[in-house]
Amino acid sequence: MDSKYALVDTANILSPAMLVYREVVDRNLRKMIAMAGNVNRLRPHCKTHKMPAVTRLELALGITKHKCATFAEAEMLADCGVKDIFLAYNLVGPNIGRAVKFLKKYPDVALSVTADDSQMIAELSDAMVAAGTSIQVLLDIDPGLHRTGVLPGPQATELYQQIVDAPGLQPGGFHLYDGHNHQTDLTERTAAVMAGWNGAAKLRDEFVRRGWPVPRIVCGGTGSFPVFAKMSDPAIELAPGTCVFHDSGYGAAFPDMDFEPAVLMLTRVISRPAPDRVTCDLGNKSVASDPPKGQRVVFPDLPNAEQVLHNEEHIVLQTPLADRYKPGDELLAIPKHVCPTSALHKQAYVIEGGRVVEMWDVIARDRFITI
Ligand SMILES: Cc1ncc(COP(=O)(O)O)c(C=O)c1O
């Protein structure tokens, strides 16, 4: 285990615990800004941390533009004083009314959202007109992830024209999220990212020729961050999320980036049910279970232990080193996917100099705050 994660006093840490190493977060934020080249190019996604404390660190470093995926995250950002919030989500059903409520509650916040459907755009426009307000809408362009969005082409043109013409809506540019570009080889990743970008850039050029404003293209996540960061197109906004905390998944996938894991889980051995088994209190209700079974965490002190069972409150490790452990012993683990992990914790223990120095609330883990 890297000595920077050593703990001096764990007596008051209830396990399973999410530990945030403050100095590491700070280094990751500064690396992110250095990679962007200019802090004004950044629009980090808050879904990784969902914490006011991290948002405030970002604001203190000059990051003014922020991205989120839920109204709770948007509200958390606004309550921290963020004035430019991009909710990168298509609004349907009651979420359209929530946008109106948000604009009324935070009249000095510029809120923007995505859309990729004509009916959705019409309903959003009607709601804004009825409320006497307006909102920026970014057309969601699909760069190959095939999760949301439209391909660059005639449908994209029709939708953007609808946004341009709709009362209560302002054209906000494009959203281009390429979370499928997880190629470990940077050359291969760059080629894939550029393939997604080229279609969007051509479409933007065409729209600008028509006189339609395309003020920004919000691009990518952590994987494509180094590629977009190197490009000089002034419309590009960089939207990494995970790199603020980083995790073992991205650490393995992207060896070209030197972000460090800033979140570790503290777990305790609660049973030794067999000579080769160690059972700890790090179940799937305390660490994300979207990675494949057996790969949800990395135990740096037991790298070869097999994760043979992962239940709600238990993880069972099979290892020839099991007899080194007894109930009450502590282990640190790096989550493979930190974003859903933080959503499982109401609070995180903040570590500095090996000690708990404060607790940070994970406010936006809730799906609803007041709006
Ligand atoms: C729309 C969107 N933008 C940005 C991000 C941040 O990407 P990453 O987690 O790779 O930093 C995500 C991650 O899920 C996302 O869904």
The ligand as an SDF file (V2000), in Angstrom:
LIG
                    3D

 16 16  0  0  0  0  0  0  0  0999 V2000
  -22.7920   12.8480  -19.9650 C   0  0  0  0  0  0  0  0  0  0  0  0
  -21.5310   12.6170  -19.2090 C   0  0  0  0  0  0  0  0  0  0  0  0
  -20.5830   13.5640  -19.2340 N   0  0  0  0  0  0  0  0  0  0  0  0
  -19.4080   13.4220  -18.5670 C   0  0  0  0  0  0  0  0  0  0  0  0
  -19.1490   12.2850  -17.8430 C   0  0  0  0  0  0  0  0  0  0  0  0
  -17.8440   12.1600  -17.1370 C   0  0  0  0  0  0  0  0  0  0  0  0
  -17.1070   11.0970  -17.6640 O   0  0  0  0  0  0  0  0  0  0  0  0
  -15.9920   10.3610  -16.8300 P   0  0  0  0  0  0  0  0  0  0  0  0
  -16.6720    9.6430  -15.7380 O   0  0  0  0  0  0  0  0  0  0  0  0
  -15.3410    9.4610  -17.8100 O   0  0  0  0  0  0  0  0  0  0  0  0
  -15.0660   11.4040  -16.3350 O   0  0  0  0  0  0  0  0  0  0  0  0
  -20.1220   11.2670  -17.7940 C   0  0  0  0  0  0  0  0  0  0  0  0
  -19.8850   10.0320  -17.0560 C   0  0  0  0  0  0  0  0  0  0  0  0
  -20.6870    9.1610  -16.9140 O   0  0  0  0  0  0  0  0  0  0  0  0
  -21.3450   11.4440  -18.4900 C   0  0  0  0  0  0  0  0  0  0  0  0
  -22.3040   10.5060  -18.4760 O   0  0  0  0  0  0  0  0  0  0  0  0
  1  2  1  0
  2  3  1  0
  2 15  2  0
  3  4  2  0
  4  5  1  0
  5  6  1  0
  5 12  2  0
  6  7  1  0
  7  8  1  0
  8  9  2  0
  8 10  1  0
  8 11  1  0
 12 13  1  0
 12 15  1  0
 13 14  2  0
 15 16  1  0
M  END
$$$$
